[in-house]
């Protein structure tokens, strides 16, 4: 008897089958091997045998663009110790899945061997002596380099060479390392008496102009005239990316010329003439001419460009020398970038926009000119345990308002446990971000080139409900030396934590701010909570500075239980308004501690736009239950311990381990957070600090300092640390697990032993493991956070996974096939009947 199934039911079953197949995805789990040293791109080679790998990106691109393509579970592995040049084809709508991501990683040799290098450079040779300048050599690029429109970097023996510059950065003239503007500058012309070259000398040359504290304007000179009667040089120029920015009229702002053969006068300096595609340089050694030293040009803008892709993992790779950024991701989700090295990108290490549910973990970034990590318009992204240093330190190579080590915006962004240092602009920079968390970061030596910034900086009218907690920031000394700023008129403003224009309802909790040149805590916006922070600062600005601008009303902030230790006789607190009397700003101060007061008669506060002594300040009625400590001005001394850093007035512990500080014999110290005396040593909790002040007692005591060691963090200690913050955000079910990682760079080396970090319901546990598998490298991350503070509550989840087997061959997921088989059988029945 024939069974007639209704057409509608058959169609429904067929759609159900196709939908199930689509949701499961095609899982193939093929591993492709590449080696530039022993590989072969012959099309007869499948690239799936580690003993017979393919050689280059060209072969990989044929796999990506043609048949078979990349599917869920596929691995692309590059041999350790090898270098690969060029660009990988765009990964457009390439889809892994939660259990089978598509992974780009490494293979071959021990885990600690040098990572494979994915380079953005092109190797060139054929430099010949040139008469263009004294000691110069030149190379005109052949026609097959016609695709190159500009060159951002030249590397000799792997070392970046400096652009030609006049005056030189490392020489001393009567005006320092720059020329100075005379008269009143504007956006199209400047005059100067700093140089007396004939008219037309600098026409067509790139000029870098410092118009204010936070920008460097890049322009091209369109005309240059010199008047020998007045010794005035006049320049007109075409503004670069910063067009529309007002130049500060205060005078003597600096400028210099760059990338021109006229400025080449030191070994290593170079210039590129685009019209003739010629590189001119003074070689750092004769090997450049004899071609025995490798010369590379930064020509590839990136290695990976992803768009609309998901569940893609990059692990254990080294990215070097790109003319733009190493990895670019747009409109992607569930990306994991872990344990990689990024260096000498002209702009950014990792750039991502419109990316969701992704993690950047345990990477090293150094020597790029825009940002180590930059993200715009993202949601639920975690940036954790990265080392970011030496970013944007060449004046003039920062695009407008850029140059921060980590620059990011979006919703539910977490930036935690990162070590950030030596940044041209801000350390961690958020703009127009909501419901984010910045915690347990160590940020120091920010604002080395551009000023009016901070170690942690938040800006924008959409920056709402951001939490900044348990960070250690500051240490701006010695003052920045990379920037060019006339000391007679201006000074570098480098602050600790800075909530700028229009940000609102942010929580700044339990942070340590020390040795900042500018204010420790600075707000140019309102309705913030500043609580339980230790600030040791005040050299060039007050410790707390609130500024009300014409377009930004500052009201409603609360400062609660903060300890302020003065390093100068500047005010503890300054409230300054360009709009009206500051009593309307309505900031309140509760249970504040003012240490190192230098006497109660000193003007240590500024409000109503005038200085005040303590009595005048208290008469305003907004500072309640305050405490004065250490009014005699004594400073404490703590002996340095190998496991801890001591910085003048505060002992800090920027790590996930307990640390012990040794107290020098003959002194007793008092911690004004706990009011307890210490004789021999002090134990610091993770990412915490202590303000230790001598009480003048010298009691000899015998302490055994030979046994002071670091201790692994216990779960109870860390739970206590989290619970005491009572922050606006709690972290739940966050887990990272790495069997082993090692990262190195030319400027620093860090090693992370086996580490397991997990947290659940405001608690976290870190432990160590002495064993790990070398045959398989596994990283899993699953992160979610819920925000409990007003005005909104959100959640975060991301579960990227690496599972890379060193012996994997082409296989098929049996579980997926078995799951699909019943549906296929059902389709067959439908077709028969």
JOLINRA-V881990 format. One record per residue. N is the residue number from 0. PHI is phi in degrees with one decimal (NA if undefined). BURIAL is + if it has 9 or more other C-alpha atoms within 8 Angstrom, else -. Layout:
{{N & PHI & BURIAL} {N & PHI & BURIAL}}
This chain:
{{0 & NA & -} {1 & -84.2 & -} {2 & -99.0 & -} {3 & -97.3 & -} {4 & -82.6 & -} {5 & -57.2 & -} {6 & -60.9 & -} {7 & -63.8 & -} {8 & -67.8 & -} {9 & -62.5 & +} {10 & -62.5 & -} {11 & -62.6 & -} {12 & -64.0 & +} {13 & -64.3 & +} {14 & -63.7 & -} {15 & -62.3 & -} {16 & -64.1 & +} {17 & -62.6 & -} {18 & -63.9 & -} {19 & -64.6 & +} {20 & -63.1 & +} {21 & -63.6 & -} {22 & -67.2 & -} {23 & -71.5 & -} {24 & 79.3 & -} {25 & -83.3 & -} {26 & -111.8 & +} {27 & -115.8 & +} {28 & 57.8 & +} {29 & -95.4 & +} {30 & -109.9 & +} {31 & -108.2 & +} {32 & -116.0 & +} {33 & -134.4 & +} {34 & -142.5 & +} {35 & -74.0 & +} {36 & -89.0 & -} {37 & -127.4 & -} {38 & -79.8 & +} {39 & -144.0 & +} {40 & -92.7 & +} {41 & -54.9 & -} {42 & -64.7 & -} {43 & -75.9 & -} {44 & -88.5 & +} {45 & -85.4 & -} {46 & 72.4 & +} {47 & -97.1 & +} {48 & -113.0 & +} {49 & -61.1 & +} {50 & -80.2 & -} {51 & -139.6 & +} {52 & -78.8 & +} {53 & -84.4 & +} {54 & -111.5 & +} {55 & -144.6 & +} {56 & -62.9 & +} {57 & -57.6 & -} {58 & -70.1 & +} {59 & -62.0 & +} {60 & -64.2 & +} {61 & -67.1 & +} {62 & -68.0 & +} {63 & -69.0 & +} {64 & -82.5 & -} {65 & -116.2 & -} {66 & -105.8 & -} {67 & -94.5 & -} {68 & 80.2 & -} {69 & -106.2 & +} {70 & -131.9 & +} {71 & -52.6 & +} {72 & 89.4 & +} {73 & -73.1 & +} {74 & -123.7 & +} {75 & -117.5 & +} {76 & -116.0 & +} {77 & -109.5 & +} {78 & -70.7 & +} {79 & -61.9 & +} {80 & 88.2 & +} {81 & -95.0 & +} {82 & -122.2 & +} {83 & -123.1 & +} {84 & -111.2 & +} {85 & 114.2 & +} {86 & -125.1 & +} {87 & -83.1 & +} {88 & -54.1 & +} {89 & -56.8 & -} {90 & -89.9 & +} {91 & -100.3 & -} {92 & 53.6 & -} {93 & -88.3 & +} {94 & -120.0 & +} {95 & -93.2 & +} {96 & -143.3 & +} {97 & -59.8 & +} {98 & -94.7 & -} {99 & -137.9 & +} {100 & -70.7 & +} {101 & -90.9 & +} {102 & -119.8 & +} {103 & -111.4 & +} {104 & -152.0 & +} {105 & -127.2 & +} {106 & -152.1 & +} {107 & 88.7 & -} {108 & 75.1 & -} {109 & -67.7 & -} {110 & -61.4 & -} {111 & -88.5 & -} {112 & -70.8 & -} {113 & -54.9 & -} {114 & -65.2 & +} {115 & -63.6 & +} {116 & -98.5 & +} {117 & -103.9 & +} {118 & -102.1 & +} {119 & -98.2 & +} {120 & -103.9 & +} {121 & -119.8 & +} {122 & -81.2 & -} {123 & -127.2 & -} {124 & -152.5 & -} {125 & 106.5 & -} {126 & -64.5 & +} {127 & -131.0 & -} {128 & -56.3 & +} {129 & -131.6 & +} {130 & -94.6 & -} {131 & -66.5 & -} {132 & -156.6 & +} {133 & -66.8 & -} {134 & 77.1 & +} {135 & -82.5 & +} {136 & -127.0 & +} {137 & -142.5 & +} {138 & -143.6 & +} {139 & -93.7 & -} {140 & -68.8 & +} {141 & -64.8 & -} {142 & -62.9 & -} {143 & -72.4 & -} {144 & -101.0 & -} {145 & -63.2 & -} {146 & -70.8 & -} {147 & -84.5 & -} {148 & -94.7 & -} {149 & -154.7 & -} {150 & -126.2 & +} {151 & -94.7 & +} {152 & -145.3 & +} {153 & -123.9 & +} {154 & -116.4 & +} {155 & -117.2 & +} {156 & 61.4 & -} {157 & 82.1 & -} {158 & -107.9 & -} {159 & -70.1 & +} {160 & -91.8 & +} {161 & -79.3 & -} {162 & -62.7 & +} {163 & -62.9 & +} {164 & -150.2 & +} {165 & -136.4 & +} {166 & -74.2 & +} {167 & -67.0 & +} {168 & -67.5 & -} {169 & -105.9 & -} {170 & -114.8 & -} {171 & -115.0 & -} {172 & -120.0 & -} {173 & -64.6 & -} {174 & -115.5 & +} {175 & 83.4 & -} {176 & -102.2 & +} {177 & -162.0 & +} {178 & -88.1 & +} {179 & -119.5 & +} {180 & -81.1 & +} {181 & -112.6 & +} {182 & 75.9 & -} {183 & -100.7 & -} {184 & -79.8 & +} {185 & -145.8 & -} {186 & -83.2 & +} {187 & -125.4 & -} {188 & -157.7 & +} {189 & -141.6 & +} {190 & -128.7 & +} {191 & -156.6 & +} {192 & -107.2 & +} {193 & -80.3 & -} {194 & -143.0 & -} {195 & -133.8 & +} {196 & -76.4 & -} {197 & -58.6 & -} {198 & -54.8 & -} {199 & 87.3 & -} {200 & -57.8 & -} {201 & -105.5 & +} {202 & -65.4 & +} {203 & 84.7 & -} {204 & -95.1 & +} {205 & -71.5 & +} {206 & -124.1 & +} {207 & -111.4 & +} {208 & -119.6 & +} {209 & -93.8 & +} {210 & -87.9 & +} {211 & -165.1 & +} {212 & -68.5 & +} {213 & -115.6 & +} {214 & -139.2 & +} {215 & -127.3 & +} {216 & -89.7 & +} {217 & -101.8 & +} {218 & -146.9 & +} {219 & -119.2 & +} {220 & -68.8 & +} {221 & -96.2 & +} {222 & -155.2 & +} {223 & -140.1 & +} {224 & -127.7 & +} {225 & -128.7 & +} {226 & -102.8 & -} {227 & -68.0 & -} {228 & -72.8 & -} {229 & -105.9 & -} {230 & 59.1 & +} {231 & -106.5 & +} {232 & -98.1 & +} {233 & -116.3 & +} {234 & -131.5 & +} {235 & -112.3 & +} {236 & -151.7 & +} {237 & -97.7 & +} {238 & -60.5 & +} {239 & -93.3 & +} {240 & -61.2 & -} {241 & -93.2 & +} {242 & -56.9 & -} {243 & 101.1 & -} {244 & -88.3 & -} {245 & -74.1 & -} {246 & -85.7 & +} {247 & -59.2 & -} {248 & -80.8 & -} {249 & -66.1 & -} {250 & 99.3 & +} {251 & 47.5 & +} {252 & -72.7 & +} {253 & -92.0 & +} {254 & -155.3 & +} {255 & -152.7 & +} {256 & -100.9 & +} {257 & -150.7 & +} {258 & 57.0 & +} {259 & -146.5 & +} {260 & -61.6 & +} {261 & -65.4 & -} {262 & -95.3 & +} {263 & -81.2 & +} {264 & -150.5 & +} {265 & -128.8 & -} {266 & -57.1 & -} {267 & 96.3 & +} {268 & -68.3 & +} {269 & -148.1 & +} {270 & -144.7 & +} {271 & -123.7 & +} {272 & -100.7 & +} {273 & -64.9 & -} {274 & -62.3 & -} {275 & -107.6 & -} {276 & 52.0 & +} {277 & -118.6 & +} {278 & -102.0 & +} {279 & -118.5 & +} {280 & -155.7 & +} {281 & -95.7 & +} {282 & -65.0 & +} {283 & -73.6 & -} {284 & -159.2 & -} {285 & -68.4 & -} {286 & -65.3 & -} {287 & -64.2 & +} {288 & -73.9 & +} {289 & -83.0 & -} {290 & 64.1 & +} {291 & -90.7 & -} {292 & -111.0 & +} {293 & -69.3 & +} {294 & -113.8 & +} {295 & -126.5 & +} {296 & -112.5 & +} {297 & -75.9 & +} {298 & -121.9 & +} {299 & -88.6 & +} {300 & -68.5 & +} {301 & -162.0 & +} {302 & -100.5 & +} {303 & -119.6 & +} {304 & -122.9 & +} {305 & -114.8 & +} {306 & -142.1 & +} {307 & 64.0 & +} {308 & -104.0 & +} {309 & -147.5 & +} {310 & 53.4 & +} {311 & -115.2 & +} {312 & -122.1 & +} {313 & -121.0 & +} {314 & -143.7 & +} {315 & 61.2 & +} {316 & -125.1 & +} {317 & -122.0 & +} {318 & -105.7 & +} {319 & -141.3 & +} {320 & 71.9 & +} {321 & -85.9 & +} {322 & -80.3 & +} {323 & -132.0 & +} {324 & -131.8 & +} {325 & -76.2 & +} {326 & -124.7 & +} {327 & -122.8 & +} {328 & -125.3 & +} {329 & -132.9 & +} {330 & 54.1 & +} {331 & -115.3 & +} {332 & -145.5 & +} {333 & 54.8 & +} {334 & -93.2 & +} {335 & -128.9 & +} {336 & -121.8 & +} {337 & -139.4 & +} {338 & 57.7 & +} {339 & -108.4 & +} {340 & -117.6 & +} {341 & -127.0 & +} {342 & -151.5 & +} {343 & 60.2 & +} {344 & -77.6 & +} {345 & -65.9 & +} {346 & -114.7 & +} {347 & -135.5 & +} {348 & -72.4 & +} {349 & -124.6 & +} {350 & -121.1 & +} {351 & -142.4 & +} {352 & -139.3 & +} {353 & 64.1 & +} {354 & -101.1 & +} {355 & -123.5 & +} {356 & 52.3 & +} {357 & -130.7 & +} {358 & -135.8 & +} {359 & -118.1 & +} {360 & -132.8 & +} {361 & 61.2 & +} {362 & -102.7 & +} {363 & -118.0 & +} {364 & -128.3 & +} {365 & -160.0 & +} {366 & 62.0 & +} {367 & -124.7 & +} {368 & -108.0 & +} {369 & -117.8 & +} {370 & -164.9 & +} {371 & -71.4 & +} {372 & -130.2 & +} {373 & -133.7 & +} {374 & -138.7 & +} {375 & -134.6 & +} {376 & 65.5 & +} {377 & -105.7 & +} {378 & -142.8 & +} {379 & 56.8 & +} {380 & -116.3 & +} {381 & -111.9 & +} {382 & -116.6 & +} {383 & -136.8 & +} {384 & 58.5 & +} {385 & -96.1 & +} {386 & -108.5 & +} {387 & -126.6 & +} {388 & -150.3 & +} {389 & 54.8 & +} {390 & -112.2 & +} {391 & 60.8 & +} {392 & -98.2 & +} {393 & -95.9 & +} {394 & -57.2 & +} {395 & 93.2 & +} {396 & -95.9 & -} {397 & -101.6 & +} {398 & -59.6 & +} {399 & -52.3 & +} {400 & 62.3 & -} {401 & -103.2 & +} {402 & 112.5 & +} {403 & -83.6 & +} {404 & -63.4 & +} {405 & -125.4 & +} {406 & -123.0 & +} {407 & -154.8 & +} {408 & -146.9 & +} {409 & 148.2 & +} {410 & -118.4 & +} {411 & 58.7 & +} {412 & -94.2 & +} {413 & -113.8 & +} {414 & -122.6 & +} {415 & -143.1 & +} {416 & 56.6 & +} {417 & -96.6 & +} {418 & -105.3 & +} {419 & -123.9 & +} {420 & -155.3 & +} {421 & 51.6 & +} {422 & -109.9 & +} {423 & -62.1 & +} {424 & -118.6 & +} {425 & -80.0 & +} {426 & -74.8 & +} {427 & -118.1 & +} {428 & -123.6 & +} {429 & -107.9 & +} {430 & -136.5 & +} {431 & 48.3 & +} {432 & -123.7 & +} {433 & -123.3 & +} {434 & 56.3 & +} {435 & -100.2 & +} {436 & -132.0 & +} {437 & -120.6 & +} {438 & -143.7 & +} {439 & 55.7 & +} {440 & -99.1 & +} {441 & -112.4 & +} {442 & -123.8 & +} {443 & -146.5 & +} {444 & 54.3 & +} {445 & -87.0 & +} {446 & 54.3 & +} {447 & -80.4 & +} {448 & -122.0 & +} {449 & -103.1 & +} {450 & -113.6 & +} {451 & 54.9 & +} {452 & -142.0 & +} {453 & -161.7 & +} {454 & -63.7 & +} {455 & -124.1 & +} {456 & -129.5 & +} {457 & -129.2 & +} {458 & -137.2 & +} {459 & 115.3 & +} {460 & -65.4 & +} {461 & -94.9 & +} {462 & -82.2 & +} {463 & -131.7 & +} {464 & 60.8 & +} {465 & -88.8 & +} {466 & -116.5 & +} {467 & -120.0 & +} {468 & -143.0 & +} {469 & 56.6 & +} {470 & -94.7 & +} {471 & -118.6 & +} {472 & -136.0 & +} {473 & 129.9 & +} {474 & 53.0 & +} {475 & -86.6 & +} {476 & -97.2 & +} {477 & -64.8 & -} {478 & -57.2 & -} {479 & -55.1 & +} {480 & -118.3 & -} {481 & -81.2 & +} {482 & -76.8 & +} {483 & -123.0 & +} {484 & -150.9 & +} {485 & -67.8 & +} {486 & -67.4 & -} {487 & -67.5 & -} {488 & -114.8 & -} {489 & -141.3 & -} {490 & -140.2 & -} {491 & -68.7 & +} {492 & -96.8 & +} {493 & -121.2 & +} {494 & -104.6 & +} {495 & -84.5 & +} {496 & -123.9 & +} {497 & -130.6 & +} {498 & -103.4 & +} {499 & -95.3 & +} {500 & -40.9 & +} {501 & 73.7 & +} {502 & -61.2 & +} {503 & -152.2 & +} {504 & 54.9 & +} {505 & -96.5 & +} {506 & -119.6 & +} {507 & -116.5 & +} {508 & -130.8 & +} {509 & 55.9 & +} {510 & -96.3 & +} {511 & -111.4 & +} {512 & -122.6 & +} {513 & -144.1 & +} {514 & 51.1 & +} {515 & -91.8 & +} {516 & -77.3 & +} {517 & -96.8 & +} {518 & -64.2 & +} {519 & -72.9 & +} {520 & -122.2 & +} {521 & -135.8 & +} {522 & -131.9 & +} {523 & -124.9 & +} {524 & -162.1 & +} {525 & -138.1 & +} {526 & 64.6 & +} {527 & -107.5 & +} {528 & -113.7 & +} {529 & -112.8 & +} {530 & -140.0 & +} {531 & 61.2 & +} {532 & -95.7 & +} {533 & -105.1 & +} {534 & -126.3 & +} {535 & -115.3 & +} {536 & -163.6 & +} {537 & 104.9 & +} {538 & -76.6 & +} {539 & -119.3 & -} {540 & -138.9 & +} {541 & -58.8 & +} {542 & -65.2 & +} {543 & -114.3 & +} {544 & -129.8 & +} {545 & -115.3 & +} {546 & -125.3 & +} {547 & -106.3 & +} {548 & -92.2 & +} {549 & -63.5 & -} {550 & -107.2 & -} {551 & -148.4 & +} {552 & -81.1 & +} {553 & -108.3 & +} {554 & -142.7 & +} {555 & 79.4 & +} {556 & -79.7 & +} {557 & -125.0 & +} {558 & -115.5 & +} {559 & -128.2 & +} {560 & 58.0 & +} {561 & -91.5 & +} {562 & -102.7 & +} {563 & -112.9 & +} {564 & -114.1 & +} {565 & -80.8 & +} {566 & -107.6 & +} {567 & -156.2 & -} {568 & -96.0 & +} {569 & -70.2 & +} {570 & -60.2 & +} {571 & -65.9 & +} {572 & -132.0 & +} {573 & -129.1 & +} {574 & -111.1 & +} {575 & -129.9 & +} {576 & -125.3 & +} {577 & -94.9 & -} {578 & -111.7 & -} {579 & -159.2 & -} {580 & -61.2 & +} {581 & -71.3 & +} {582 & -62.2 & -} {583 & -80.0 & -} {584 & -72.2 & +} {585 & 63.1 & +} {586 & -69.6 & +} {587 & -120.7 & +} {588 & -130.5 & +} {589 & -131.8 & +} {590 & 55.6 & +} {591 & -79.9 & +} {592 & -121.0 & +} {593 & -111.7 & +} {594 & -109.0 & +} {595 & 63.8 & +} {596 & -77.1 & +} {597 & 64.4 & +} {598 & 101.3 & -} {599 & -76.0 & -} {600 & -86.7 & -} {601 & -78.6 & -} {602 & -76.6 & +} {603 & -110.4 & +} {604 & -139.0 & +} {605 & -139.8 & +} {606 & -148.0 & +} {607 & 51.0 & +} {608 & 59.5 & +} {609 & -150.8 & -} {610 & -71.2 & +} {611 & -139.2 & +} {612 & -87.7 & +} {613 & -60.4 & +} {614 & -64.3 & -} {615 & -64.1 & -} {616 & -62.8 & +} {617 & -66.7 & +} {618 & -66.3 & -} {619 & -64.8 & -} {620 & 86.9 & -} {621 & -112.3 & +} {622 & -118.9 & +} {623 & -118.8 & +} {624 & 61.7 & -} {625 & -82.3 & +} {626 & -135.8 & -} {627 & -101.9 & +} {628 & -134.5 & +} {629 & 56.5 & +} {630 & -73.9 & +} {631 & -81.3 & -} {632 & 82.6 & -} {633 & -65.5 & +} {634 & -110.3 & -} {635 & -96.0 & +} {636 & -130.0 & -} {637 & -128.1 & +} {638 & -69.5 & +} {639 & -70.3 & +} {640 & -113.2 & +} {641 & -61.6 & -} {642 & -104.2 & -} {643 & -146.7 & +} {644 & -107.1 & +} {645 & -112.6 & +} {646 & -129.7 & +} {647 & 59.8 & -} {648 & -122.3 & +} {649 & -147.5 & +} {650 & -98.9 & +} {651 & -122.3 & +} {652 & -134.4 & +} {653 & -86.3 & +} {654 & -150.8 & -} {655 & -94.0 & +} {656 & -122.9 & +} {657 & -65.9 & +} {658 & -127.6 & +} {659 & -118.5 & +} {660 & -104.5 & +} {661 & -89.6 & +} {662 & -90.8 & +} {663 & -61.1 & +} {664 & -57.9 & +} {665 & 92.9 & +} {666 & -134.1 & +} {667 & -118.5 & +} {668 & -117.1 & +} {669 & -115.7 & +} {670 & -92.7 & +} {671 & -80.2 & +} {672 & -80.6 & -} {673 & -122.9 & -} {674 & 56.4 & -} {675 & -121.9 & -} {676 & -82.1 & -} {677 & -128.8 & +} {678 & -103.0 & +} {679 & -108.6 & +} {680 & -154.4 & +} {681 & -129.0 & +} {682 & -98.1 & -} {683 & -102.5 & +} {684 & -74.0 & +} {685 & -57.5 & +} {686 & 47.2 & +} {687 & -132.6 & +} {688 & -151.3 & +} {689 & -139.1 & +} {690 & -91.7 & +} {691 & -110.1 & +} {692 & -125.1 & +} {693 & -70.5 & +} {694 & -96.5 & -} {695 & 87.5 & -} {696 & -83.2 & -} {697 & -115.6 & -} {698 & -113.4 & -} {699 & -56.4 & -} {700 & -149.3 & -} {701 & -99.9 & -} {702 & -125.7 & -} {703 & -93.2 & -} {704 & -88.9 & -} {705 & -76.3 & -} {706 & -105.7 & -} {707 & -76.5 & -} {708 & -132.9 & -} {709 & -82.8 & +} {710 & -124.2 & -} {711 & -59.7 & +} {712 & -74.7 & +} {713 & -89.3 & +} {714 & -65.7 & +} {715 & -68.1 & -} {716 & -65.5 & +} {717 & -68.5 & +} {718 & -61.4 & +} {719 & -62.2 & +} {720 & -64.1 & +} {721 & -68.1 & +} {722 & -64.2 & +} {723 & -71.7 & -} {724 & -77.0 & -} {725 & 40.4 & -} {726 & -80.5 & +} {727 & -81.7 & +} {728 & -136.7 & +} {729 & -119.5 & +} {730 & -104.7 & +} {731 & -132.7 & +} {732 & 37.7 & +} {733 & -107.1 & +} {734 & -143.3 & +} {735 & -131.0 & +} {736 & -140.3 & +} {737 & -128.8 & +} {738 & -71.4 & +} {739 & -167.1 & +} {740 & -147.9 & +} {741 & -140.8 & +} {742 & -131.2 & +} {743 & -142.4 & +} {744 & -149.8 & +} {745 & -70.4 & -} {746 & -103.8 & -} {747 & -161.1 & -} {748 & -138.5 & -} {749 & -132.9 & -} {750 & -128.2 & -} {751 & -110.8 & -} {752 & -75.7 & +} {753 & -54.4 & +} {754 & -133.7 & +} {755 & -121.6 & +} {756 & -118.5 & +} {757 & -144.7 & +} {758 & -145.9 & +} {759 & -150.3 & +} {760 & 52.4 & -} {761 & 61.8 & +} {762 & -141.4 & +} {763 & -148.8 & +} {764 & -129.4 & +} {765 & -119.6 & +} {766 & -142.8 & +} {767 & -117.8 & +} {768 & -133.3 & -} {769 & -92.8 & -} {770 & -123.5 & -} {771 & -159.0 & -} {772 & -85.8 & -} {773 & -89.9 & -} {774 & -79.5 & -} {775 & -133.6 & +} {776 & -108.7 & +} {777 & -129.0 & +} {778 & -127.6 & +} {779 & -128.3 & +} {780 & -140.6 & +} {781 & -138.9 & +} {782 & -127.6 & +} {783 & -144.8 & +} {784 & -142.2 & +} {785 & -122.1 & +} {786 & -103.8 & +} {787 & -100.3 & +} {788 & -86.0 & +} {789 & -71.3 & -} {790 & -94.5 & -} {791 & -140.5 & -} {792 & -129.9 & +} {793 & -136.3 & +} {794 & -135.5 & +} {795 & -133.5 & +} {796 & -152.4 & +} {797 & -153.4 & +} {798 & -134.4 & +} {799 & -74.5 & +} {800 & -139.8 & +} {801 & -108.0 & +} {802 & -147.2 & -} {803 & -114.5 & +} {804 & -93.2 & -} {805 & -75.8 & -} {806 & -122.6 & -} {807 & -68.3 & -} {808 & -120.2 & +} {809 & -63.4 & +} {810 & -136.6 & -} {811 & -127.8 & -} {812 & -68.6 & +} {813 & -69.5 & -} {814 & -63.5 & -} {815 & -65.8 & +} {816 & -63.4 & -} {817 & -63.7 & -} {818 & -70.8 & -} {819 & -82.0 & +} {820 & -53.8 & -} {821 & -59.1 & -} {822 & -67.3 & +} {823 & -63.3 & +} {824 & -63.7 & -} {825 & -64.8 & +} {826 & -61.6 & +} {827 & -59.8 & -} {828 & -61.9 & -} {829 & -60.5 & +} {830 & -66.0 & -} {831 & -66.2 & -} {832 & -90.3 & -}}
